Amino acid sequence: MHRVWSFLINYSILLIVGAAVALLWANTNPETYHRFVDFVIWDHAIIGHAHYNAAGVLEHRTLTLQFLVNDVLMAFFFAMAAKEVWEAIILKEGSLRGKKAATPLIATLGGMVGPVTVYLGLAFFLGSETYSAVANGWAIPTATDIAFSFLVGRVIFGAGHPAVRFLLLLAIADDALGLIILAIFYPTGALAPGWLLLSLAAALGAYALFNRLPQRMDRGVQTRPASTWVRRNLSFWPYLIAGTLSWFGFQQSGLHPALGLLPIVATMPHAERSFGIFAHTEQYLTDLLNDAAQRLKPMVEVVLFFFGLLNAGVEFTSIGSPTWLVLAGLLIGKPVGIFTFGWLAAHPLGLGLPRGMRTLDLIVIGCVAAIGFTVSLFIGSVAFDRDAMLGAVNVQKAAKMGALFSFFAALMAIIAAKLARVVKQDL
């Protein structure tokens, strides 16, 4: 039973279950489904959906079940993604440092440019009405779901193939760019950047008092008594309190509050080396950042179940042009962009590919990376107003359906691997 639970949480299978339940529920009894999604936990709350008057002044907030999951609890999901990005950048042997990361990083850029070009290009040819209605969703097909892509990549290439590590580098870099896109292009309301000073103060305070100060007190003392006392007696609680303040600062500033824990991640004591995402050996690391991540992971997977349940409930009647635009961006733009930019980096620019990896493998990697799902669903939920329509089609629901259909990229990747004659390499 433990092995089953470990598989479920390691590969975000609970998210698929939640999405499947949502699709079934929304297409059999949509009225009760949407009542569940919009369930009001607390009206006139200090957190929640903002309600503005005609003059654009905030009147009150309403905390709904969907806001609790999407904007509050999903902050822990993005914090875990940020942890992987931070370690890959800051650690001496981080996977996003040095020449070895150059080709995957350039391929990641192609995995952004390709989907946006396909999405907006096709929307333009469909006419000005369609383009105006869907243009704000340009970032939906840029996402790569790390967990599902990793699972499919291992099935196709085997755990020991260098293409799997290349895929993970690409997915981590993709997450980093996705977080930046969310912060810059998808604010939740009128911007009030002064509130970000609260986030900055919380991050600096947590770092100075509970990370840097104990280290200075322990200087020259091998047993490190101050750091040990802080770790044993305070654990991650100071950072959770700082994270709460930072989250509130993000909400008040107009940036998406689900990103509110990101400044705190960088302040936590971390290991001197990283074994990489999904590396089982990380559970044995004793630094606070990895310890917090290990504790959070089961909870985050339950959160992902509810995220799927509350966001993937789209009626099949909602399928329309936004669906096909998102799907084309993912299934066409991702593979083409990753292959083109990866080839340019590896050959004309002379940066090369990892030993044992072929140029043809870039096509397969591009197909695997086209599984958008989690982050694509998230961006779809913030890119469009819930009531935005294109003819008889709800734009947000139709775009979400495209994100759900991106699972077909797994089948496309398997076919591409057969045609490319990929040789599976297990450890």
Number of C-alpha atoms within 10 A of each C-alpha: 6 7 7 9 12 12 13 17 19 18 19 23 18 23 24 21 17 22 25 18 18 24 24 16 19 20 16 12 11 17 11 12 21 15 10 15 16 15 14 15 14 14 14 14 14 14 20 23 21 18 14 13 9 6 6 10 11 13 10 16 17 18 20 21 19 23 22 16 20 24 22 22 19 22 22 23 22 20 22 23 20 23 22 22 22 19 24 24 16 17 16 14 15 20 25 23 14 11 11 16 20 19 26 30 23 22 31 31 20 24 33 26 20 25 32 27 15 25 29 20 14 18 23 16 10 12 10 11 12 18 18 12 17 26 17 16 25 22 25 32 36 33 29 31 21 28 20 23 26 22 18 22 26 20 14 26 22 19 18 13 22 18 26 23 20 22 25 23 27 28 25 26 26 26 24 17 17 21 18 13 15 21 19 11 13 19 19 20 18 13 14 14 14 12 18 21 14 20 26 17 14 25 24 17 18 22 21 14 13 23 18 17 14 19 19 13 13 16 11 9 11 7 10 15 14 17 19 15 12 16 18 9 9 12 16 17 11 18 23 14 14 24 24 18 20 29 29 21 24 29 28 23 23 19 26 23 23 25 25 28 29 24 20 27 21 19 20 23 18 22 15 13 15 21 15 17 20 15 9 10 10 19 13 10 17 12 15 16 20 22 17 15 20 16 11 15 16 17 15 21 20 15 21 27 22 24 25 26 26 25 23 29 25 27 19 13 12 19 19 20 20 29 21 21 27 36 31 21 32 36 30 19 28 35 27 23 26 32 26 19 22 29 23 17 20 19 13 9 11 11 17 19 23 17 9 8 16 14 14 16 19 25 24 31 28 32 31 34 35 35 33 30 29 25 24 27 26 22 26 29 20 19 24 21 12 13 11 14 16 18 11 9 17 21 29 27 30 27 33 29 28 29 30 25 19 25 19 15 25 23 14 15 25 20 15 21 21 12 11 14 11 19 12 14 14 11 6
